[in-house]
Amino acid sequence: MASSLIFGVSPRIIKCNLPCSSPCRPPLNPVLLDLPLRSFKQSHPHICKNFRSLPKFPTIACHSSNPTSSSSPENDMIIGDNVSKQQILEADAPWMYKCLPEQLKPYARLGRFHIKAIWLGWFDFPMLWSIPLAADPGHLPDLKLLALFLVARFVLKIYVNTVNDLVDRDFDKRVERSKNRPFASGELTPFQGLCFIGFQLHCFLGAGILLKLDKLSWTLWGTTLLLFFIYPFMKRMTYWPQAFLGLAMGWETLLGWQAVKGSLDLAILSPLFASTVFWVLLADTIYAHQDKKDDLKVGVKSTALLFGDSNKMWLTGFSIACIGCLALCGFNATIGWPFYAFLAAASGQLAWQILTVDLSSPADCNNKFVSNIWFGALISAGIVAGKLII
């Protein structure tokens, strides 16, 4: 997969005059080099910019245009002795990851700090919907409360990733996209993972103390942790693990509202909860298409496999249900007209995802999944604007 970085990076590579650990094959053909690797280039557009920062850049790789060689991307790349695949992938890591000591980097990778999409972990959740929704008419949400919840959600995101990688470590070893994760590669032991989870729970508990939660809020808080802990096991038990993930994330809408109001209004929260479940079903089904071939091999279940050729029909249904539930939520909460304008834009974003996604392309599925940040942002902005202008 990393071989897609080579095209257009350096004239030295195109000329194929690199000192490699094994003899170079016939001269590179730029056309052959680009076509099978285009998907990775599209999903990692920034890595090429940082390629020159790697040590001993000229010895990184050379590409074979031998027509008899395997078409597998892994065989299109000869990695130099001085550069590992992990170094290549980390070349585009954010500065906060690069500044960490080497001993801490495996833990950072559990939280996905090595990818620039780490900020997605702050915003792909319904707390940014429920807290503004609970604000008084004509007022902005409580910014202090929102900041504390964002920190708590960030810790929760790392907790979810750690539990998921720990439970799935045997599966991840057999999946190309995840075989280099810390538990799958043996870089971290299960005991170290459990200790890290304990640290996260202490941080999550501390955030709850700062929020001064009442008994109901603590119950919701603990239930959220439990649901996210159970989620990885659902992949082995049902073809609907995405639905269970939706339930876990939907539970967060109750947390945000309860923290502001001190009670639950089911007329507003029920459709908000349901919309979250449908949204996660849509987004995570698209995400699951990245690994569907490997999932079949290792026995992991998902809605992507369950729906088969009817995937886009199901995605359309989830989209309509999500938008419908959000509209009902806004109506019950008596939100102003700006909410519906943003909701219309958000529905267009979902329609664009479904119409343009190539479910046979892992890179495109990943791009569409990440684009859900814009759907969440539109709904959040619509709720805030709708509460200000009633």
C-alpha positions in Angstrom: 0.0 0.0 0.0 2.9 2.3 0.8 4.1 2.0 -2.7 1.6 4.5 -3.9 3.7 7.2 -2.3 6.5 6.8 -4.9 4.8 8.1 -8.0 5.7 11.7 -8.4 7.9 11.9 -5.4 11.3 12.0 -6.9 12.9 11.8 -10.4 15.5 9.6 -8.9 12.9 6.9 -8.3 11.4 7.2 -11.7 14.8 6.6 -13.2 15.2 3.6 -10.9 18.8 4.3 -10.1 18.4 3.6 -6.3 20.8 1.4 -4.3 18.4 -1.3 -3.1 18.9 -4.4 -1.0 17.9 -6.5 -4.0 18.6 -5.9 -7.7 16.3 -3.4 -9.5 14.1 -4.9 -12.2 13.4 -3.2 -15.5 13.0 0.6 -15.6 10.0 2.1 -14.1 6.9 2.8 -16.1 5.1 5.8 -14.6 1.8 4.7 -16.0 2.0 1.2 -14.6 3.3 2.7 -11.3 0.3 5.1 -11.0 -2.7 3.0 -11.9 -2.7 0.2 -9.3 -1.6 2.6 -6.5 -3.9 5.5 -7.2 -6.3 4.7 -4.3 -3.6 5.0 -1.7 -2.5 8.3 -3.1 -6.0 9.7 -2.9 -6.4 8.6 0.7 -2.9 9.9 1.8 -2.3 13.0 -0.3 0.0 14.6 2.3 2.5 11.9 2.9 4.4 12.5 -0.3 5.2 16.0 0.9 6.9 14.6 4.0 8.7 11.7 2.2 12.0 13.6 1.9 12.1 14.0 5.7 12.7 10.2 6.0 16.3 9.1 6.7 18.4 8.1 3.7 15.6 9.0 1.3 17.3 7.6 -1.9 17.2 4.1 -0.4 13.5 4.0 0.3 12.2 2.0 -2.6 12.1 1.1 -6.2 9.1 -0.2 -8.2 9.1 -3.2 -10.5 7.4 -2.9 -13.9 8.0 -6.6 -14.6 4.8 -7.8 -16.2 5.2 -11.2 -14.7 5.4 -10.0 -11.1 2.4 -10.1 -8.8 -0.1 -7.3 -9.0 -0.2 -7.1 -5.2 0.7 -3.6 -4.0 3.0 -5.3 -1.4 5.1 -6.7 -4.3 5.2 -3.3 -6.1 7.5 -2.0 -3.4 11.0 -2.9 -2.3 11.6 -1.3 1.1 15.2 -0.3 1.8 17.0 -1.8 4.7 17.1 1.5 6.5 13.4 2.5 6.2 10.5 0.5 7.6 6.9 0.7 6.5 6.0 2.2 9.9 8.4 5.0 9.2 6.8 5.7 5.9 3.3 5.8 7.5 4.6 8.0 10.3 6.1 10.5 7.9 2.8 12.3 7.7 2.1 12.1 11.4 1.1 15.2 13.3 3.8 17.1 15.2 2.3 16.1 18.6 3.0 12.5 17.7 6.5 13.1 16.4 7.5 14.9 19.6 6.6 12.0 21.8 9.4 9.7 23.3 9.6 6.3 21.5 8.3 4.5 24.5 5.0 6.4 24.4 4.4 6.2 20.6 2.7 2.7 20.8 0.2 4.1 23.2 -0.3 7.2 21.1 -1.0 4.9 18.1 -3.8 3.3 20.1 -5.4 6.7 20.3 -4.7 7.2 16.6 -2.4 10.2 17.3 -0.3 9.1 14.4 -2.9 10.2 11.8 -4.0 13.7 11.0 -7.6 12.8 11.3 -7.2 12.6 15.1 -9.3 15.8 15.4 -12.2 13.6 14.1 -12.2 12.0 17.6 -13.2 15.3 19.1 -16.2 15.9 16.9 -17.8 12.7 15.6 -20.2 12.4 18.6 -23.7 13.6 19.5 -22.7 15.5 22.6 -22.2 18.5 20.4 -25.9 18.1 19.5 -27.4 17.4 22.9 -25.6 20.1 24.9 -26.5 23.0 22.6 -30.0 21.5 22.2 -30.4 21.8 26.0 -29.4 25.4 26.1 -32.0 28.1 26.9 -33.6 29.8 23.9 -31.6 32.8 22.7 -28.4 31.6 24.5 -25.2 29.9 23.5 -24.4 26.5 25.1 -22.4 26.5 28.3 -18.9 26.7 26.9 -17.2 25.5 30.1 -19.4 22.4 30.2 -18.9 21.8 26.5 -15.1 22.0 26.9 -15.2 19.5 29.8 -17.3 17.1 27.8 -15.0 17.4 24.8 -12.1 16.4 26.9 -14.1 13.5 28.4 -15.1 12.4 24.9 -11.6 12.5 23.7 -10.5 10.2 26.6 -13.5 8.0 25.7 -12.4 7.8 22.1 -8.9 6.5 23.1 -10.6 4.1 25.5 -12.8 2.7 22.7 -9.8 2.3 20.3 -7.7 0.6 23.0 -10.4 -1.9 23.9 -11.2 -2.6 20.3 -7.6 -3.2 19.4 -7.0 -5.3 22.4 -10.0 -7.5 21.8 -9.3 -7.8 18.1 -5.6 -8.3 18.2 -5.7 -11.8 16.8 -8.0 -10.7 13.9 -5.8 -7.6 13.3 -2.8 -9.8 12.7 -4.5 -11.3 9.6 -5.8 -8.0 8.2 -3.4 -5.9 6.1 -4.7 -2.5 7.2 -4.4 -3.3 10.9 -1.6 -5.8 11.3 0.9 -3.1 12.4 -1.2 -1.9 15.3 0.6 -2.2 18.7 -1.2 -5.3 20.0 -1.4 -7.1 16.7 2.4 -6.6 16.1 3.3 -7.5 19.7 4.7 -4.0 20.4 2.4 -3.8 23.4 1.3 -6.7 25.6 -2.3 -7.3 26.8 -1.2 -6.5 30.3 0.1 -3.1 29.2 -3.1 -2.5 27.4 -5.2 -3.2 30.5 -3.0 -0.8 32.5 -3.5 1.8 29.8 -7.3 1.3 30.0 -7.1 1.7 33.8 -5.4 5.0 33.3 -8.1 6.1 30.8 -10.8 5.2 33.3 -9.2 7.3 36.0 -9.1 10.3 33.5 -12.8 9.7 32.6 -13.7 9.5 36.3 -11.8 12.7 37.0 -13.7 14.5 34.2 -17.0 13.3 35.8 -15.9 14.7 39.1 -15.1 18.0 37.5 -18.6 18.0 35.9 -20.2 17.4 39.4 -22.5 14.7 38.0 -25.6 13.6 39.9 -26.6 9.9 40.4 -28.5 9.6 37.1 -25.6 11.2 35.2 -23.1 8.8 36.8 -25.3 5.9 35.8 -25.4 7.1 32.2 -21.6 7.7 32.4 -20.9 4.1 33.5 -23.4 2.6 31.0 -21.6 4.4 28.2 -18.3 2.8 29.2 -19.9 -0.6 29.4 -21.6 -0.3 26.0 -18.3 0.7 24.3 -16.5 -2.2 26.1 -19.0 -4.7 24.8 -19.0 -3.4 21.2 -15.9 -5.2 19.9 -17.4 -8.6 20.9 -20.5 -7.9 18.9 -18.5 -8.5 15.7 -18.3 -12.1 16.6 -22.0 -12.5 17.6 -24.1 -10.6 15.1 -24.0 -9.0 11.6 -25.2 -5.8 13.3 -22.3 -4.6 15.3 -22.7 -1.1 13.7 -26.2 -0.9 15.3 -24.7 -1.7 18.7 -22.1 1.0 18.1 -24.9 3.4 17.3 -26.6 2.5 20.5 -23.4 3.3 22.4 -23.0 6.6 20.7 -26.7 7.5 21.0 -26.3 7.0 24.8 -24.1 10.0 24.8 -27.0 12.3 23.7 -28.5 11.5 27.1 -25.3 12.3 28.9 -25.1 15.8 27.4 -28.7 16.7 28.0 -28.7 15.3 31.6 -25.6 17.4 32.4 -27.4 20.6 31.4 -31.0 20.0 32.5 -30.7 17.5 35.3 -33.5 15.4 33.8 -34.4 13.7 30.5 -37.0 14.9 28.0 -37.8 11.8 26.0 -39.9 13.7 23.5 -36.7 15.5 22.3 -34.1 12.9 23.2 -35.8 9.8 21.7 -35.7 11.1 18.1 -32.2 12.5 18.7 -31.1 9.1 20.0 -32.6 7.3 17.0 -31.0 9.7 14.5 -27.6 9.0 16.0 -28.2 5.2 15.7 -29.1 5.6 12.0 -26.2 8.0 11.3 -23.7 5.6 12.8 -25.2 2.7 10.9 -24.7 4.6 7.7 -21.2 5.9 8.4 -19.8 2.7 9.9 -21.3 0.5 7.2 -19.3 2.5 4.7 -16.3 2.2 6.9 -16.7 -1.6 7.2 -16.4 -2.0 3.4 -12.7 -1.3 3.8 -12.1 -4.6 5.4 -14.9 -6.8 4.0 -12.6 -9.2 2.2 -10.5 -9.7 5.3 -13.6 -9.9 7.5 -14.8 -12.8 5.4 -11.5 -14.6 5.9 -11.2 -14.1 9.7 -14.9 -14.5 10.4 -15.8 -11.0 11.5 -19.4 -9.9 10.9 -20.7 -6.5 9.7 -23.6 -4.9 8.0 -21.4 -4.4 4.9 -21.3 -8.1 4.5 -25.0 -8.6 5.5 -26.5 -6.2 3.0 -24.5 -7.5 0.0 -25.7 -6.0 -3.3 -28.4 -4.0 -1.5 -25.9 -1.8 0.5 -26.8 1.5 -1.2 -30.5 0.8 -0.7 -29.9 0.3 3.0 -27.7 3.3 3.3 -30.4 5.4 1.6 -32.9 4.1 4.2 -30.6 5.0 7.1 -30.1 8.4 5.7 -33.8 9.2 5.3 -34.5 7.8 8.8 -31.7 9.9 10.3 -32.8 13.2 8.7 -36.5 12.4 9.6 -35.6 11.8 13.3 -33.5 15.0 13.4 -36.4 17.0 11.9 -38.8 15.5 14.5 -36.3 16.3 17.3 -36.1 20.0 16.1 -39.9 20.2 15.9 -40.3 18.9 19.4 -37.6 21.2 20.8 -39.2 24.2 18.9 -35.9 25.2 17.3 -35.9 28.1 14.9 -35.8 28.0 11.1 -31.9 28.1 10.7 -31.8 24.5 12.0 -33.9 23.3 9.1 -31.7 25.1 6.6 -28.6 23.4 8.0 -30.5 20.1 8.1 -31.2 20.4 4.4 -27.5 21.0 3.8 -26.6 18.0 6.0 -29.1 15.8 4.0 -27.3 16.8 0.9 -24.0 15.8 2.4 -25.4 12.3 3.1 -26.9 12.1 -0.4 -23.5 12.9 -1.8 -21.8 10.2 0.2 -24.3 7.5 -0.9 -24.3 8.5 -4.6 -20.6 8.9 -5.0 -19.1 6.2 -2.7 -17.3 3.4 -4.4 -17.9 0.5 -2.1 -15.3 -1.6 -3.8 -12.6 1.0 -3.1 -11.2 1.0 0.5 -9.7 4.5 -0.1 -12.9 6.0 -1.2 -14.9 4.4 1.6 -12.4 5.9 4.1 -12.7 9.3 2.5 -16.5 9.2 2.7 -16.4 8.0 6.3 -14.1 10.9 7.3 -16.4 13.3 5.5 -19.1 12.6 8.1 -17.3 15.3 10.2 -19.0 17.8 8.0 -22.4 16.2 8.5 -21.9 16.4 12.3 -20.7 20.0 12.1 -23.7 21.1 10.0 -26.1 19.6 12.5 -24.2 21.2 15.5 -24.2 24.6 13.8 -27.9 24.3 12.9 -28.8 23.5 16.5 -26.8 26.5 17.8 -28.3 28.8 15.2 -31.8 27.5 15.7 -31.6 28.1 19.5 -30.3 31.6 19.0 -33.0 32.5 16.4 -36.4 31.2 17.5 
